Amino acid sequence: MQKYLPLAFILAATSVSAQELSISQKLELRTDCKADISRLCPGITPGGGRLIECIKAKKDQLSKPCAATIAKVMASRQQ
């Protein structure tokens, strides 16, 4: 389940459905954001918006790679 945590955050933050993300985008998000979620929100169980709220509250603490990947995915979805 942990491999999907970054994806859950991105989907909620960007209102993008899983079908709209390419496989490469999903892999990039998982690679670039997994450590951030583990570091910033340990023990938070996904569901009910808990994980998303934690990440949003700590968005200024995201690593540069994770923040950049989130921005890149959001930009590609807006085109």
TIMI-2910 file (N, C-alpha, C, CB; in pm, 1 decimal, decimal comma, always signed):
<rs>
+----------+----------+----------+----------+----------+----------+----------+----------+----------+----------+----------+----------+------+
!      n_x !      n_y !      n_z !     ca_x !     ca_y !     ca_z !      c_x !      c_y !      c_z !     cb_x !     cb_y !     cb_z ! resn !
+----------+----------+----------+----------+----------+----------+----------+----------+----------+----------+----------+----------+------+
!    +82,3 !   -118,8 !     +0,0 !     +0,0 !     +0,0 !     +0,0 !    +86,8 !   +125,3 !     +0,0 !    -93,7 !     -0,3 !   +120,1 !  Met !
!   +202,8 !   +122,5 !    +64,9 !   +285,2 !   +242,1 !    +73,1 !   +332,7 !   +291,3 !    -62,0 !   +402,8 !   +216,3 !   +160,2 !  Gln !
!   +342,5 !   +203,3 !   -159,4 !   +389,6 !   +249,0 !   -289,4 !   +289,6 !   +341,9 !   -356,6 !   +418,0 !   +130,4 !   -379,0 !  Lys !
!   +164,9 !   +344,0 !   -309,2 !    +63,0 !   +429,2 !   -368,4 !    +41,4 !   +558,9 !   -292,9 !    -65,4 !   +355,2 !   -376,6 !  Tyr !
!   +108,6 !   +578,6 !   -180,1 !    +88,0 !   +699,5 !   -101,3 !   +116,3 !   +826,3 !   -178,6 !   +173,7 !   +695,9 !    +20,4 !  Leu !
!   +229,7 !   +838,5 !   -247,2 !   +251,2 !   +962,0 !   -323,8 !   +143,9 !   +983,4 !   -429,8 !   +388,1 !   +959,3 !   -390,0 !  Pro !
!   +101,9 !   +876,8 !   -491,2 !     -1,3 !   +887,6 !   -594,0 !   -131,1 !   +937,8 !   -533,3 !    -23,6 !   +752,3 !   -663,1 !  Leu !
!   -166,3 !   +889,8 !   -415,5 !   -288,4 !   +934,9 !   -349,3 !   -284,3 !  +1084,4 !   -323,2 !   -309,1 !   +859,4 !   -218,5 !  Ala !
!   -169,8 !  +1132,2 !   -278,9 !   -154,1 !  +1275,2 !   -252,9 !   -171,4 !  +1355,3 !   -381,0 !    -17,1 !  +1304,1 !   -190,7 !  Phe !
!   -105,7 !  +1314,0 !   -484,6 !   -110,0 !  +1387,5 !   -610,9 !   -250,3 !  +1388,4 !   -668,0 !    -12,9 !  +1327,0 !   -711,9 !  Ile !
!   -316,1 !  +1275,2 !   -665,7 !   -450,8 !  +1268,0 !   -721,0 !   -544,2 !  +1364,2 !   -649,2 !   -504,9 !  +1125,5 !   -711,8 !  Leu !
!   -533,4 !  +1369,3 !   -519,9 !   -620,8 !  +1458,8 !   -444,4 !   -581,4 !  +1604,3 !   -463,8 !   -617,6 !  +1423,5 !   -296,3 !  Ala !
!   -453,9 !  +1630,7 !   -463,8 !   -406,6 !  +1768,7 !   -474,1 !   -433,0 !  +1828,7 !   -611,1 !   -259,0 !  +1775,3 !   -443,6 !  Ala !
!   -436,1 !  +1746,7 !   -712,7 !   -450,4 !  +1798,4 !   -848,2 !   -584,2 !  +1764,2 !   -912,5 !   -339,8 !  +1745,9 !   -933,5 !  Thr !
!   -668,3 !  +1690,9 !   -841,3 !   -796,9 !  +1646,7 !   -896,3 !   -778,9 !  +1570,2 !  -1027,1 !   -888,8 !  +1766,7 !   -918,7 !  Ser !
!   -676,7 !  +1488,9 !  -1033,2 !   -647,4 !  +1407,9 !  -1150,7 !   -684,8 !  +1265,0 !  -1118,2 !   -497,3 !  +1419,1 !  -1193,1 !  Val !
!   -753,1 !  +1199,0 !  -1208,2 !   -785,0 !  +1059,1 !  -1183,6 !   -666,7 !   +971,7 !  -1222,1 !   -910,9 !  +1017,1 !  -1261,6 !  Ser !
!   -662,2 !   +853,8 !  -1164,2 !   -551,0 !   +762,1 !  -1190,6 !   -540,8 !   +729,6 !  -1338,9 !   -567,6 !   +633,0 !  -1109,8 !  Ala !
!   -652,3 !   +725,5 !  -1408,2 !   -650,2 !   +692,9 !  -1550,2 !   -584,1 !   +803,3 !  -1632,4 !   -791,7 !   +668,3 !  -1600,5 !  Gln !
!   -579,1 !   +923,9 !  -1580,1 !   -521,7 !  +1035,3 !  -1654,2 !   -370,6 !  +1042,4 !  -1642,8 !   -581,2 !  +1163,9 !  -1606,6 !  Glu !
!   -312,9 !   +971,5 !  -1546,4 !   -168,1 !   +972,5 !  -1530,1 !   -105,7 !   +861,1 !  -1611,6 !   -129,8 !   +958,5 !  -1382,5 !  Leu !
!     +2,9 !   +893,0 !  -1677,0 !    +74,8 !   +790,3 !  -1751,4 !   +150,9 !   +701,9 !  -1653,5 !   +171,5 !   +853,8 !  -1855,1 !  Ser !
!   +191,3 !   +587,7 !  -1699,1 !   +270,3 !   +496,9 !  -1615,0 !   +399,1 !   +564,9 !  -1572,4 !   +301,5 !   +365,2 !  -1689,7 !  Ile !
!   +461,8 !   +637,3 !  -1662,8 !   +587,2 !   +704,6 !  -1627,7 !   +564,4 !   +812,1 !  -1522,0 !   +651,4 !   +766,5 !  -1752,3 !  Ser !
!   +451,1 !   +883,4 !  -1528,1 !   +420,8 !   +984,2 !  -1426,7 !   +398,9 !   +918,5 !  -1291,2 !   +297,0 !  +1065,8 !  -1466,8 !  Gln !
!   +327,3 !   +807,1 !  -1288,7 !   +303,6 !   +735,4 !  -1163,5 !   +435,8 !   +688,9 !  -1102,3 !   +210,2 !   +615,0 !  -1187,0 !  Lys !
!   +522,1 !   +635,5 !  -1184,9 !   +651,7 !   +588,9 !  -1135,0 !   +736,8 !   +704,4 !  -1085,0 !   +726,3 !   +513,0 !  -1244,1 !  Leu !
!   +734,0 !   +814,1 !  -1156,2 !   +812,3 !   +931,0 !  -1116,2 !   +763,0 !   +986,7 !   -982,6 !   +805,3 !  +1039,8 !  -1224,7 !  Glu !
!   +632,5 !   +994,0 !   -965,6 !   +576,4 !  +1041,3 !   -839,4 !   +613,7 !   +949,1 !   -724,4 !   +424,9 !  +1053,0 !   -849,8 !  Leu !
!   +601,4 !   +821,5 !   -748,5 !   +635,2 !   +724,5 !   -643,9 !   +782,4 !   +736,1 !   -606,3 !   +603,1 !   +580,8 !   -690,3 !  Arg !
!   +868,0 !   +747,3 !   -705,2 !  +1011,6 !   +757,0 !   -680,4 !  +1047,9 !   +885,7 !   -607,4 !  +1087,9 !   +748,8 !   -811,5 !  Thr !
!   +993,2 !   +997,7 !   -652,3 !  +1034,7 !  +1127,4 !   -600,5 !   +965,6 !  +1168,5 !   -470,0 !  +1009,5 !  +1231,2 !   -703,8 !  Asp !
!   +851,3 !  +1110,0 !   -438,7 !   +774,9 !  +1156,3 !   -321,8 !   +760,4 !  +1055,3 !   -207,9 !   +639,7 !  +1196,4 !   -366,0 !  Cys !
!   +794,0 !   +931,5 !   -231,9 !   +774,8 !   +829,1 !   -128,3 !   +849,6 !   +863,4 !     +0,3 !   +820,8 !   +692,8 !   -179,7 !  Lys !
!   +974,9 !   +902,7 !     -9,5 !  +1054,0 !   +934,5 !   +109,5 !   +997,3 !  +1056,0 !   +183,2 !  +1200,4 !   +960,1 !    +70,8 !  Ala !
!   +948,5 !  +1153,7 !   +109,6 !   +890,6 !  +1272,7 !   +172,4 !   +768,9 !  +1235,6 !   +256,1 !   +852,0 !  +1376,8 !    +65,9 !  Asp !
!   +682,5 !  +1154,2 !   +201,8 !   +562,0 !  +1115,2 !   +273,4 !   +598,1 !  +1034,1 !   +397,0 !   +468,4 !  +1035,1 !   +182,0 !  Ile !
!   +693,7 !   +944,6 !   +383,7 !   +737,7 !   +865,5 !   +499,0 !   +800,3 !   +953,9 !   +606,2 !   +837,6 !   +758,2 !   +455,1 !  Ser !
!   +876,2 !  +1053,8 !   +563,1 !   +946,0 !  +1141,8 !   +656,1 !   +852,1 !  +1243,1 !   +721,3 !  +1057,9 !  +1214,6 !   +584,2 !  Arg !
!   +763,8 !  +1300,7 !   +643,3 !   +679,9 !  +1408,9 !   +693,8 !   +553,4 !  +1362,6 !   +764,1 !   +642,7 !  +1498,4 !   +582,2 !  Leu !
!   +506,0 !  +1245,5 !   +727,6 !   +378,2 !  +1198,9 !   +781,6 !   +385,7 !  +1053,0 !   +827,6 !   +268,2 !  +1214,7 !   +676,7 !  Cys !
!   +483,0 !  +1020,0 !   +913,0 !   +493,0 !   +881,3 !   +957,1 !   +371,0 !   +843,0 !  +1040,5 !   +622,2 !   +859,5 !  +1037,8 !  Pro !
!   +324,7 !   +723,1 !  +1018,3 !   +212,3 !   +673,6 !  +1097,0 !    +76,3 !   +719,8 !  +1050,1 !   +229,7 !   +713,6 !  +1236,5 !  Gly !
!    +71,4 !   +807,2 !   +951,5 !    -58,1 !   +851,7 !   +899,2 !   -109,9 !   +744,8 !   +804,3 !    -46,5 !   +990,6 !   +826,8 !  Ile !
!   -229,7 !   +698,9 !   +830,3 !   -291,5 !   +597,3 !   +745,3 !   -371,3 !   +666,5 !   +636,0 !   -382,5 !   +502,0 !   +828,4 !  Thr !
!   -349,4 !   +627,2 !   +510,8 !   -428,0 !   +687,6 !   +403,0 !   -577,1 !   +660,9 !   +422,4 !   -382,0 !   +633,9 !   +266,5 !  Pro !
!   -655,8 !   +754,7 !   +381,0 !   -801,0 !   +741,1 !   +391,4 !   -859,0 !   +858,0 !   +468,8 !   -838,7 !   +608,3 !   +459,1 !  Gly !
!   -972,1 !   +900,2 !   +428,1 !  -1038,8 !  +1009,3 !   +496,4 !   -968,6 !  +1142,8 !   +482,6 !  -1052,9 !   +976,5 !   +639,2 !  Gly !
!   -873,8 !  +1151,4 !   +390,8 !   -803,4 !  +1276,5 !   +366,2 !   -691,6 !  +1306,5 !   +465,6 !   -900,5 !  +1388,2 !   +367,6 !  Gly !
!   -662,5 !  +1212,2 !   +556,8 !   -560,6 !  +1236,6 !   +658,9 !   -422,0 !  +1258,0 !   +599,8 !   -556,5 !  +1121,4 !   +755,8 !  Arg !
!   -381,8 !  +1171,9 !   +509,4 !   -248,6 !  +1182,6 !   +449,9 !   -237,2 !  +1309,3 !   +366,4 !   -217,9 !  +1059,3 !   +363,8 !  Leu !
!   -337,5 !  +1339,2 !   +290,8 !   -336,8 !  +1457,3 !   +206,2 !   -327,1 !  +1583,8 !   +290,1 !   -461,9 !  +1461,1 !   +119,0 !  Ile !
!   -403,8 !  +1589,0 !   +398,6 !   -398,5 !  +1704,9 !   +486,8 !   -260,3 !  +1720,7 !   +549,4 !   -504,5 !  +1693,2 !   +595,9 !  Glu !
!   -198,4 !  +1609,9 !   +586,5 !    -64,0 !  +1615,0 !   +643,4 !    +35,1 !  +1672,4 !   +542,4 !    -19,3 !  +1474,7 !   +688,4 !  Cys !
!    +32,2 !  +1622,5 !   +420,0 !   +124,9 !  +1669,2 !   +317,2 !    +98,4 !  +1815,8 !   +283,0 !   +113,5 !  +1582,1 !   +190,9 !  Ile !
!    -27,0 !  +1853,1 !   +271,5 !    -59,0 !  +1993,4 !   +242,2 !     -6,4 !  +2084,7 !   +352,8 !   -211,7 !  +2012,2 !   +225,9 !  Lys !
!    -19,5 !  +2041,3 !   +476,7 !    +26,5 !  +2121,2 !   +589,0 !   +178,4 !  +2136,1 !   +589,5 !    -20,1 !  +2059,3 !   +719,4 !  Ala !
!   +246,9 !  +2041,5 !   +527,6 !   +392,7 !  +2041,0 !   +528,6 !   +451,6 !  +2060,2 !   +389,3 !   +443,5 !  +1911,7 !   +588,1 !  Lys !
!   +373,6 !  +2117,8 !   +298,6 !   +417,8 !  +2130,3 !   +159,6 !   +547,3 !  +2209,3 !   +146,0 !   +309,9 !  +2196,2 !    +77,0 !  Lys !
!   +572,7 !  +2300,2 !   +238,4 !   +697,3 !  +2377,9 !   +233,8 !   +818,8 !  +2293,8 !   +270,1 !   +688,3 !  +2497,2 !   +327,7 !  Asp !
!   +795,8 !  +2175,1 !   +323,9 !   +904,7 !  +2087,1 !   +363,9 !   +931,5 !  +1976,5 !   +262,7 !   +874,4 !  +2026,5 !   +497,8 !  Gln !
!   +855,6 !  +1973,6 !   +153,4 !   +878,2 !  +1871,9 !    +50,4 !  +1016,6 !  +1889,3 !    -10,2 !   +769,8 !  +1880,0 !    -59,7 !  Leu !
!  +1076,0 !  +1778,4 !    -46,8 !  +1205,9 !  +1784,7 !   -113,6 !  +1188,7 !  +1850,3 !   -250,3 !  +1268,5 !  +1642,6 !   -128,0 !  Ser !
!  +1296,9 !  +1902,8 !   -301,6 !  +1291,3 !  +1966,2 !   -433,7 !  +1247,1 !  +1868,6 !   -541,3 !  +1426,9 !  +2024,6 !   -470,1 !  Lys !
!  +1297,7 !  +1744,1 !   -542,8 !  +1252,3 !  +1650,8 !   -647,0 !  +1101,8 !  +1622,0 !   -640,5 !  +1329,0 !  +1520,1 !   -635,6 !  Pro !
!  +1049,2 !  +1604,0 !   -520,3 !   +906,1 !  +1575,9 !   -506,5 !   +823,6 !  +1696,5 !   -549,0 !   +872,1 !  +1536,8 !   -361,7 !  Cys !
!   +857,7 !  +1814,1 !   -499,3 !   +784,1 !  +1935,1 !   -535,1 !   +789,8 !  +1960,6 !   -685,7 !   +840,1 !  +2055,7 !   -459,2 !  Ala !
!   +905,2 !  +1937,2 !   -744,9 !   +920,7 !  +1957,5 !   -889,3 !   +836,0 !  +1858,4 !   -968,5 !  +1068,0 !  +1944,3 !   -929,6 !  Ala !
!   +832,4 !  +1735,3 !   -922,9 !   +753,1 !  +1633,8 !   -992,4 !   +605,0 !  +1664,7 !   -981,8 !   +781,9 !  +1494,5 !   -935,8 !  Thr !
!   +560,6 !  +1706,7 !   -864,7 !   +420,2 !  +1744,9 !   -847,3 !   +384,8 !  +1860,2 !   -941,6 !   +392,3 !  +1785,0 !   -700,0 !  Ile !
!   +469,5 !  +1960,6 !   -947,3 !   +446,8 !  +2074,1 !  -1035,7 !   +443,4 !  +2031,8 !  -1181,9 !   +554,3 !  +2179,1 !  -1014,7 !  Ala !
!   +534,1 !  +1942,3 !  -1218,0 !   +540,9 !  +1894,3 !  -1356,7 !   +415,7 !  +1816,9 !  -1395,2 !   +664,1 !  +1806,3 !  -1376,7 !  Lys !
!   +368,3 !  +1731,0 !  -1307,2 !   +246,3 !  +1653,7 !  -1334,8 !   +126,4 !  +1746,5 !  -1344,4 !   +222,6 !  +1547,1 !  -1225,2 !  Val !
!   +117,0 !  +1840,7 !  -1253,0 !     +5,2 !  +1935,2 !  -1256,5 !     +7,2 !  +2016,7 !  -1385,0 !     +9,7 !  +2028,7 !  -1134,7 !  Met !
!   +125,0 !  +2061,2 !  -1426,7 !   +135,2 !  +2140,7 !  -1549,2 !    +95,3 !  +2059,7 !  -1672,2 !   +277,3 !  +2193,9 !  -1566,1 !  Ala !
!   +134,1 !  +1934,3 !  -1675,8 !   +100,3 !  +1850,7 !  -1791,1 !    -48,8 !  +1821,4 !  -1796,5 !   +178,7 !  +1720,0 !  -1786,9 !  Ser !
!   -115,0 !  +1819,5 !  -1683,5 !   -259,3 !  +1793,3 !  -1677,0 !   -338,6 !  +1916,4 !  -1718,2 !   -299,9 !  +1749,6 !  -1535,5 !  Arg !
!   -281,9 !  +2034,9 !  -1704,0 !   -354,4 !  +2157,8 !  -1736,4 !   -347,7 !  +2192,0 !  -1883,8 !   -300,1 !  +2272,7 !  -1655,8 !  Gln !
!   -264,2 !  +2121,5 !  -1957,5 !   -248,3 !  +2151,8 !  -2100,5 !   -358,2 !  +2088,9 !  -2181,6 !   -113,1 !  +2103,9 !  -2151,4 !  Gln !
+----------+----------+----------+----------+----------+----------+----------+----------+----------+----------+----------+----------+------+
</rs>
